[in-house]
Amino acid sequence: MTEKGGALSLLLPDGFHEQLLFQGSPAAQTAPLWFAVQTRPRHEKKVNCELREKGIHSFLPLRREKRRWSDRSQWIELPMFSQYVFVRVLPSGNSRIRVLQTRGVVQYVGATGRGIPIPDEQMESLISIVSRNVPTVSHEFLRVGQRIRIRGGSLEGVEGILSAIQNEKCLVVSIDLIHKSVAIRLEGFEVEPA
């Protein structure tokens, strides 16, 4: 977990929210789901802090980058996905409105601004990577490629797409809704088809 709260571990079992949402179950109204929220440029940290102050479960994945100025260099934490914060709220209700009333929030990402739930397994993979401080690099969004799963080690069960970056095998974890991805080097990890 980063100093700025870069990880949150409240998760539902795989596919649970999708079953509720698409089966029309009354429980679909009571189960919180993950949504992406678009923010104004460079407002991600402010939005994340204000959402947490309101008691809303939010997740802002951060990455460390070394910046160099003329007189010094320093490590800083930057949002992994510029202009996006993730929230876990009920699909309808007051918490959705409170998210939209947060300064710096533009809209929910998805159809007609109402938002489309993000599958839990995608968020679980991203949270697992961020919480373990695994080095990542930004990666273009991919729809094609072989889907793989890491076997063993601290990232057991993390799934993504097999890719090659600069002749090194990488696992790309994508958040489909916002068309953003991160890549981790697979050196030292065993993988299997998912």
PyRosetta script that sets phi, psi and omega in degrees:
from pyrosetta import init, pose_from_sequence

init()
pose = pose_from_sequence("MTEKGGALSLLLPDGFHEQLLFQGSPAAQTAPLWFAVQTRPRHEKKVNCELREKGIHSFLPLRREKRRWSDRSQWIELPMFSQYVFVRVLPSGNSRIRVLQTRGVVQYVGATGRGIPIPDEQMESLISIVSRNVPTVSHEFLRVGQRIRIRGGSLEGVEGILSAIQNEKCLVVSIDLIHKSVAIRLEGFEVEPA")
pose.set_psi(1, 137.9)
pose.set_omega(1, 179.9)
pose.set_phi(2, -85.7)
pose.set_psi(2, 167.2)
pose.set_omega(2, -180.0)
pose.set_phi(3, -63.4)
pose.set_psi(3, -28.3)
pose.set_omega(3, -177.0)
pose.set_phi(4, -91.5)
pose.set_psi(4, 13.4)
pose.set_omega(4, 177.8)
pose.set_phi(5, 78.4)
pose.set_psi(5, 45.8)
pose.set_omega(5, -176.5)
pose.set_phi(6, -78.4)
pose.set_psi(6, 7.4)
pose.set_omega(6, 179.3)
pose.set_phi(7, -147.8)
pose.set_psi(7, 148.0)
pose.set_omega(7, 177.6)
pose.set_phi(8, -142.4)
pose.set_psi(8, 135.8)
pose.set_omega(8, -171.3)
pose.set_phi(9, -117.7)
pose.set_psi(9, 20.4)
pose.set_omega(9, 176.0)
pose.set_phi(10, -79.8)
pose.set_psi(10, 109.2)
pose.set_omega(10, -174.8)
pose.set_phi(11, -133.8)
pose.set_psi(11, 151.0)
pose.set_omega(11, 175.2)
pose.set_phi(12, -98.7)
pose.set_psi(12, 161.9)
pose.set_omega(12, 176.4)
pose.set_phi(13, -58.7)
pose.set_psi(13, 153.0)
pose.set_omega(13, -178.7)
pose.set_phi(14, -51.4)
pose.set_psi(14, 133.0)
pose.set_omega(14, 175.0)
pose.set_phi(15, 71.5)
pose.set_psi(15, -1.6)
pose.set_omega(15, -175.3)
pose.set_phi(16, -60.7)
pose.set_psi(16, -47.0)
pose.set_omega(16, -177.3)
pose.set_phi(17, -67.7)
pose.set_psi(17, -34.6)
pose.set_omega(17, 179.8)
pose.set_phi(18, -65.7)
pose.set_psi(18, -40.3)
pose.set_omega(18, 178.9)
pose.set_phi(19, -61.2)
pose.set_psi(19, -45.6)
pose.set_omega(19, -178.5)
pose.set_phi(20, -65.6)
pose.set_psi(20, -44.4)
pose.set_omega(20, -175.5)
pose.set_phi(21, -65.0)
pose.set_psi(21, -43.5)
pose.set_omega(21, -173.3)
pose.set_phi(22, -91.5)
pose.set_psi(22, -12.1)
pose.set_omega(22, 176.4)
pose.set_phi(23, -89.7)
pose.set_psi(23, -5.4)
pose.set_omega(23, 179.0)
pose.set_phi(24, 70.9)
pose.set_psi(24, 21.5)
pose.set_omega(24, -179.5)
pose.set_phi(25, -65.9)
pose.set_psi(25, 144.1)
pose.set_omega(25, 176.0)
pose.set_phi(26, -60.4)
pose.set_psi(26, -25.4)
pose.set_omega(26, 179.4)
pose.set_phi(27, -68.3)
pose.set_psi(27, -17.6)
pose.set_omega(27, 179.2)
pose.set_phi(28, -60.3)
pose.set_psi(28, -25.5)
pose.set_omega(28, 180.0)
pose.set_phi(29, -79.8)
pose.set_psi(29, -17.7)
pose.set_omega(29, -175.0)
pose.set_phi(30, -109.7)
pose.set_psi(30, -7.7)
pose.set_omega(30, -179.4)
pose.set_phi(31, -95.0)
pose.set_psi(31, 122.7)
pose.set_omega(31, 177.9)
pose.set_phi(32, -69.6)
pose.set_psi(32, 144.4)
pose.set_omega(32, -179.1)
pose.set_phi(33, -124.7)
pose.set_psi(33, 158.0)
pose.set_omega(33, 176.2)
pose.set_phi(34, -84.8)
pose.set_psi(34, 135.1)
pose.set_omega(34, 175.2)
pose.set_phi(35, -133.6)
pose.set_psi(35, 151.7)
pose.set_omega(35, 171.5)
pose.set_phi(36, -95.3)
pose.set_psi(36, 139.0)
pose.set_omega(36, 178.1)
pose.set_phi(37, -119.9)
pose.set_psi(37, 129.1)
pose.set_omega(37, 177.0)
pose.set_phi(38, -83.9)
pose.set_psi(38, 136.7)
pose.set_omega(38, 179.6)
pose.set_phi(39, -115.3)
pose.set_psi(39, 167.6)
pose.set_omega(39, 171.4)
pose.set_phi(40, -67.2)
pose.set_psi(40, 156.6)
pose.set_omega(40, 179.6)
pose.set_phi(41, -56.6)
pose.set_psi(41, 136.0)
pose.set_omega(41, 178.0)
pose.set_phi(42, 59.3)
pose.set_psi(42, 29.9)
pose.set_omega(42, 176.9)
pose.set_phi(43, -115.0)
pose.set_psi(43, 6.9)
pose.set_omega(43, -173.5)
pose.set_phi(44, -59.0)
pose.set_psi(44, -48.3)
pose.set_omega(44, -177.2)
pose.set_phi(45, -66.9)
pose.set_psi(45, -40.0)
pose.set_omega(45, 178.6)
pose.set_phi(46, -64.0)
pose.set_psi(46, -44.0)
pose.set_omega(46, 179.6)
pose.set_phi(47, -63.0)
pose.set_psi(47, -45.7)
pose.set_omega(47, -179.8)
pose.set_phi(48, -58.9)
pose.set_psi(48, -45.5)
pose.set_omega(48, 179.9)
pose.set_phi(49, -63.1)
pose.set_psi(49, -44.5)
pose.set_omega(49, -178.4)
pose.set_phi(50, -67.2)
pose.set_psi(50, -37.7)
pose.set_omega(50, 177.1)
pose.set_phi(51, -62.3)
pose.set_psi(51, -43.6)
pose.set_omega(51, 178.7)
pose.set_phi(52, -64.2)
pose.set_psi(52, -38.5)
pose.set_omega(52, 176.6)
pose.set_phi(53, -62.1)
pose.set_psi(53, -31.9)
pose.set_omega(53, 177.9)
pose.set_phi(54, -79.7)
pose.set_psi(54, -5.0)
pose.set_omega(54, -179.4)
pose.set_phi(55, 83.3)
pose.set_psi(55, 18.4)
pose.set_omega(55, 180.0)
pose.set_phi(56, -95.3)
pose.set_psi(56, 131.7)
pose.set_omega(56, 179.2)
pose.set_phi(57, -69.4)
pose.set_psi(57, 116.6)
pose.set_omega(57, 179.1)
pose.set_phi(58, -131.1)
pose.set_psi(58, 159.0)
pose.set_omega(58, -178.4)
pose.set_phi(59, -141.7)
pose.set_psi(59, 120.5)
pose.set_omega(59, 176.6)
pose.set_phi(60, -118.6)
pose.set_psi(60, 101.7)
pose.set_omega(60, 178.2)
pose.set_phi(61, -70.1)
pose.set_psi(61, 129.5)
pose.set_omega(61, -178.7)
pose.set_phi(62, -117.3)
pose.set_psi(62, 152.6)
pose.set_omega(62, 174.6)
pose.set_phi(63, -128.8)
pose.set_psi(63, 150.5)
pose.set_omega(63, 179.5)
pose.set_phi(64, -95.4)
pose.set_psi(64, 139.1)
pose.set_omega(64, 179.1)
pose.set_phi(65, -141.4)
pose.set_psi(65, 139.4)
pose.set_omega(65, 178.5)
pose.set_phi(66, -89.0)
pose.set_psi(66, 121.3)
pose.set_omega(66, 178.9)
pose.set_phi(67, -107.5)
pose.set_psi(67, 140.7)
pose.set_omega(67, -178.9)
pose.set_phi(68, -116.9)
pose.set_psi(68, 127.5)
pose.set_omega(68, 173.3)
pose.set_phi(69, -111.2)
pose.set_psi(69, 174.6)
pose.set_omega(69, -177.1)
pose.set_phi(70, -63.6)
pose.set_psi(70, -31.4)
pose.set_omega(70, -176.5)
pose.set_phi(71, -105.1)
pose.set_psi(71, -9.8)
pose.set_omega(71, -177.1)
pose.set_phi(72, -166.1)
pose.set_psi(72, 168.5)
pose.set_omega(72, 170.2)
pose.set_phi(73, -129.4)
pose.set_psi(73, 150.3)
pose.set_omega(73, -173.8)
pose.set_phi(74, -153.1)
pose.set_psi(74, 146.0)
pose.set_omega(74, 173.7)
pose.set_phi(75, -82.0)
pose.set_psi(75, 132.9)
pose.set_omega(75, 176.8)
pose.set_phi(76, -130.1)
pose.set_psi(76, 157.6)
pose.set_omega(76, 176.6)
pose.set_phi(77, -101.8)
pose.set_psi(77, 126.1)
pose.set_omega(77, -179.6)
pose.set_phi(78, -121.1)
pose.set_psi(78, 150.8)
pose.set_omega(78, 175.2)
pose.set_phi(79, -59.8)
pose.set_psi(79, 136.7)
pose.set_omega(79, 178.2)
pose.set_phi(80, -65.8)
pose.set_psi(80, -37.1)
pose.set_omega(80, 179.8)
pose.set_phi(81, -122.7)
pose.set_psi(81, 104.7)
pose.set_omega(81, -177.8)
pose.set_phi(82, -57.6)
pose.set_psi(82, 131.7)
pose.set_omega(82, 177.2)
pose.set_phi(83, 71.4)
pose.set_psi(83, 22.5)
pose.set_omega(83, 177.0)
pose.set_phi(84, -134.7)
pose.set_psi(84, 138.7)
pose.set_omega(84, 171.1)
pose.set_phi(85, -131.6)
pose.set_psi(85, 145.9)
pose.set_omega(85, 179.6)
pose.set_phi(86, -104.6)
pose.set_psi(86, 139.0)
pose.set_omega(86, 177.9)
pose.set_phi(87, -127.6)
pose.set_psi(87, 150.4)
pose.set_omega(87, 176.9)
pose.set_phi(88, -116.7)
pose.set_psi(88, 102.9)
pose.set_omega(88, -175.6)
pose.set_phi(89, -137.1)
pose.set_psi(89, 168.9)
pose.set_omega(89, 174.3)
pose.set_phi(90, -68.4)
pose.set_psi(90, 145.9)
pose.set_omega(90, -177.7)
pose.set_phi(91, -62.3)
pose.set_psi(91, -25.5)
pose.set_omega(91, 174.9)
pose.set_phi(92, -140.5)
pose.set_psi(92, 152.7)
pose.set_omega(92, 177.9)
pose.set_phi(93, 129.2)
pose.set_psi(93, -173.2)
pose.set_omega(93, -173.2)
pose.set_phi(94, -65.3)
pose.set_psi(94, -35.9)
pose.set_omega(94, -177.2)
pose.set_phi(95, -64.2)
pose.set_psi(95, -34.0)
pose.set_omega(95, 176.9)
pose.set_phi(96, -63.3)
pose.set_psi(96, -41.6)
pose.set_omega(96, 179.9)
pose.set_phi(97, -67.2)
pose.set_psi(97, -41.3)
pose.set_omega(97, 179.1)
pose.set_phi(98, -62.2)
pose.set_psi(98, -33.9)
pose.set_omega(98, 176.4)
pose.set_phi(99, -63.9)
pose.set_psi(99, -47.2)
pose.set_omega(99, -178.5)
pose.set_phi(100, -65.6)
pose.set_psi(100, -25.4)
pose.set_omega(100, 179.9)
pose.set_phi(101, -84.6)
pose.set_psi(101, 1.9)
pose.set_omega(101, 179.6)
pose.set_phi(102, -78.4)
pose.set_psi(102, 132.8)
pose.set_omega(102, 179.2)
pose.set_phi(103, -59.6)
pose.set_psi(103, 131.7)
pose.set_omega(103, 178.8)
pose.set_phi(104, 96.4)
pose.set_psi(104, -13.6)
pose.set_omega(104, 177.9)
pose.set_phi(105, -81.4)
pose.set_psi(105, 130.6)
pose.set_omega(105, 178.9)
pose.set_phi(106, -92.9)
pose.set_psi(106, -54.3)
pose.set_omega(106, -177.5)
pose.set_phi(107, -171.7)
pose.set_psi(107, 166.8)
pose.set_omega(107, 168.3)
pose.set_phi(108, -74.8)
pose.set_psi(108, 148.1)
pose.set_omega(108, -179.9)
pose.set_phi(109, -90.2)
pose.set_psi(109, 125.8)
pose.set_omega(109, 178.6)
pose.set_phi(110, 139.5)
pose.set_psi(110, -168.7)
pose.set_omega(110, -174.8)
pose.set_phi(111, -54.8)
pose.set_psi(111, 126.6)
pose.set_omega(111, 175.7)
pose.set_phi(112, 46.6)
pose.set_psi(112, 32.5)
pose.set_omega(112, 176.2)
pose.set_phi(113, 73.5)
pose.set_psi(113, -1.2)
pose.set_omega(113, 179.7)
pose.set_phi(114, -80.7)
pose.set_psi(114, -22.2)
pose.set_omega(114, 178.9)
pose.set_phi(115, 93.0)
pose.set_psi(115, 148.9)
pose.set_omega(115, 175.5)
pose.set_phi(116, -118.9)
pose.set_psi(116, 130.3)
pose.set_omega(116, 179.4)
pose.set_phi(117, -60.1)
pose.set_psi(117, 141.9)
pose.set_omega(117, 176.5)
pose.set_phi(118, -91.9)
pose.set_psi(118, 132.4)
pose.set_omega(118, 179.4)
pose.set_phi(119, -57.3)
pose.set_psi(119, 137.7)
pose.set_omega(119, -178.8)
pose.set_phi(120, -55.4)
pose.set_psi(120, -39.2)
pose.set_omega(120, -176.5)
pose.set_phi(121, -63.6)
pose.set_psi(121, -32.8)
pose.set_omega(121, 176.5)
pose.set_phi(122, -67.3)
pose.set_psi(122, -43.7)
pose.set_omega(122, 179.5)
pose.set_phi(123, -68.8)
pose.set_psi(123, -38.4)
pose.set_omega(123, 178.4)
pose.set_phi(124, -60.6)
pose.set_psi(124, -42.2)
pose.set_omega(124, 179.4)
pose.set_phi(125, -64.0)
pose.set_psi(125, -44.6)
pose.set_omega(125, 179.8)
pose.set_phi(126, -64.6)
pose.set_psi(126, -44.8)
pose.set_omega(126, 179.5)
pose.set_phi(127, -62.8)
pose.set_psi(127, -40.1)
pose.set_omega(127, 179.5)
pose.set_phi(128, -61.7)
pose.set_psi(128, -43.7)
pose.set_omega(128, 179.4)
pose.set_phi(129, -65.3)
pose.set_psi(129, -47.0)
pose.set_omega(129, -177.6)
pose.set_phi(130, -66.5)
pose.set_psi(130, -42.7)
pose.set_omega(130, -176.1)
pose.set_phi(131, -67.7)
pose.set_psi(131, -22.7)
pose.set_omega(131, -179.9)
pose.set_phi(132, -98.1)
pose.set_psi(132, 7.0)
pose.set_omega(132, 178.7)
pose.set_phi(133, 53.7)
pose.set_psi(133, 39.1)
pose.set_omega(133, 177.5)
pose.set_phi(134, -73.9)
pose.set_psi(134, 129.4)
pose.set_omega(134, 178.8)
pose.set_phi(135, -60.6)
pose.set_psi(135, 134.5)
pose.set_omega(135, -179.9)
pose.set_phi(136, -129.1)
pose.set_psi(136, 160.7)
pose.set_omega(136, 170.5)
pose.set_phi(137, -131.8)
pose.set_psi(137, 149.4)
pose.set_omega(137, 175.9)
pose.set_phi(138, -64.6)
pose.set_psi(138, 147.3)
pose.set_omega(138, -177.0)
pose.set_phi(139, -143.2)
pose.set_psi(139, 143.2)
pose.set_omega(139, 178.4)
pose.set_phi(140, -62.9)
pose.set_psi(140, 150.8)
pose.set_omega(140, -178.8)
pose.set_phi(141, -67.9)
pose.set_psi(141, 135.5)
pose.set_omega(141, -179.5)
pose.set_phi(142, -121.0)
pose.set_psi(142, 140.3)
pose.set_omega(142, 172.6)
pose.set_phi(143, -112.5)
pose.set_psi(143, -19.9)
pose.set_omega(143, -177.0)
pose.set_phi(144, -110.6)
pose.set_psi(144, 162.7)
pose.set_omega(144, 179.5)
pose.set_phi(145, 120.7)
pose.set_psi(145, 163.8)
pose.set_omega(145, -178.4)
pose.set_phi(146, -77.4)
pose.set_psi(146, 133.4)
pose.set_omega(146, 177.6)
pose.set_phi(147, -84.0)
pose.set_psi(147, 131.8)
pose.set_omega(147, -178.1)
pose.set_phi(148, -131.5)
pose.set_psi(148, 164.8)
pose.set_omega(148, 179.4)
pose.set_phi(149, -132.8)
pose.set_psi(149, 138.3)
pose.set_omega(149, 177.6)
pose.set_phi(150, -79.6)
pose.set_psi(150, 135.9)
pose.set_omega(150, 178.1)
pose.set_phi(151, -109.8)
pose.set_psi(151, 126.9)
pose.set_omega(151, 175.8)
pose.set_phi(152, 78.0)
pose.set_psi(152, 167.6)
pose.set_omega(152, 177.7)
pose.set_phi(153, 77.2)
pose.set_psi(153, -171.5)
pose.set_omega(153, -174.9)
pose.set_phi(154, -70.7)
pose.set_psi(154, -18.0)
pose.set_omega(154, -179.3)
pose.set_phi(155, -107.0)
pose.set_psi(155, 23.3)
pose.set_omega(155, 178.3)
pose.set_phi(156, -46.0)
pose.set_psi(156, 127.2)
pose.set_omega(156, 174.3)
pose.set_phi(157, 88.3)
pose.set_psi(157, -9.7)
pose.set_omega(157, 178.6)
pose.set_phi(158, -66.9)
pose.set_psi(158, 130.0)
pose.set_omega(158, -177.6)
pose.set_phi(159, -112.7)
pose.set_psi(159, 153.2)
pose.set_omega(159, 176.6)
pose.set_phi(160, -175.7)
pose.set_psi(160, -162.5)
pose.set_omega(160, -176.5)
pose.set_phi(161, -108.0)
pose.set_psi(161, 132.8)
pose.set_omega(161, 177.9)
pose.set_phi(162, -74.4)
pose.set_psi(162, 132.5)
pose.set_omega(162, -178.5)
pose.set_phi(163, -146.3)
pose.set_psi(163, 171.7)
pose.set_omega(163, 175.1)
pose.set_phi(164, -128.4)
pose.set_psi(164, 126.8)
pose.set_omega(164, 177.3)
pose.set_phi(165, -124.1)
pose.set_psi(165, 121.4)
pose.set_omega(165, -179.0)
pose.set_phi(166, 50.9)
pose.set_psi(166, 47.4)
pose.set_omega(166, 177.7)
pose.set_phi(167, 62.7)
pose.set_psi(167, 18.2)
pose.set_omega(167, 175.1)
pose.set_phi(168, -115.7)
pose.set_psi(168, 139.6)
pose.set_omega(168, 177.2)
pose.set_phi(169, -70.8)
pose.set_psi(169, 135.6)
pose.set_omega(169, -178.6)
pose.set_phi(170, -134.3)
pose.set_psi(170, 153.8)
pose.set_omega(170, 171.4)
pose.set_phi(171, -106.4)
pose.set_psi(171, 124.3)
pose.set_omega(171, 179.5)
pose.set_phi(172, -105.0)
pose.set_psi(172, 121.4)
pose.set_omega(172, 176.8)
pose.set_phi(173, -103.2)
pose.set_psi(173, 122.1)
pose.set_omega(173, -174.8)
pose.set_phi(174, -114.0)
pose.set_psi(174, 144.6)
pose.set_omega(174, 169.7)
pose.set_phi(175, -105.9)
pose.set_psi(175, 98.4)
pose.set_omega(175, -171.8)
pose.set_phi(176, -53.6)
pose.set_psi(176, -43.8)
pose.set_omega(176, -172.2)
pose.set_phi(177, -60.1)
pose.set_psi(177, -39.4)
pose.set_omega(177, -177.1)
pose.set_phi(178, -101.1)
pose.set_psi(178, 3.9)
pose.set_omega(178, 178.8)
pose.set_phi(179, 54.2)
pose.set_psi(179, 48.8)
pose.set_omega(179, 178.0)
pose.set_phi(180, -129.4)
pose.set_psi(180, 150.2)
pose.set_omega(180, -178.5)
pose.set_phi(181, -144.1)
pose.set_psi(181, 157.4)
pose.set_omega(181, 169.7)
pose.set_phi(182, -128.7)
pose.set_psi(182, 153.6)
pose.set_omega(182, -178.9)
pose.set_phi(183, -124.7)
pose.set_psi(183, 141.2)
pose.set_omega(183, 174.1)
pose.set_phi(184, -124.1)
pose.set_psi(184, 145.9)
pose.set_omega(184, 177.1)
pose.set_phi(185, -71.2)
pose.set_psi(185, 139.0)
pose.set_omega(185, -177.4)
pose.set_phi(186, -95.0)
pose.set_psi(186, 4.7)
pose.set_omega(186, 179.6)
pose.set_phi(187, -57.7)
pose.set_psi(187, 123.1)
pose.set_omega(187, 179.2)
pose.set_phi(188, 92.8)
pose.set_psi(188, -7.9)
pose.set_omega(188, 178.6)
pose.set_phi(189, -106.9)
pose.set_psi(189, 143.1)
pose.set_omega(189, 171.9)
pose.set_phi(190, -92.1)
pose.set_psi(190, 141.3)
pose.set_omega(190, -179.9)
pose.set_phi(191, -126.9)
pose.set_psi(191, 160.3)
pose.set_omega(191, 177.1)
pose.set_phi(192, -144.5)
pose.set_psi(192, 157.0)
pose.set_omega(192, 175.9)
pose.set_phi(193, -61.3)
pose.set_psi(193, 141.8)
pose.set_omega(193, -179.6)
pose.set_phi(194, -90.4)
pose.dump_pdb("model.pdb")
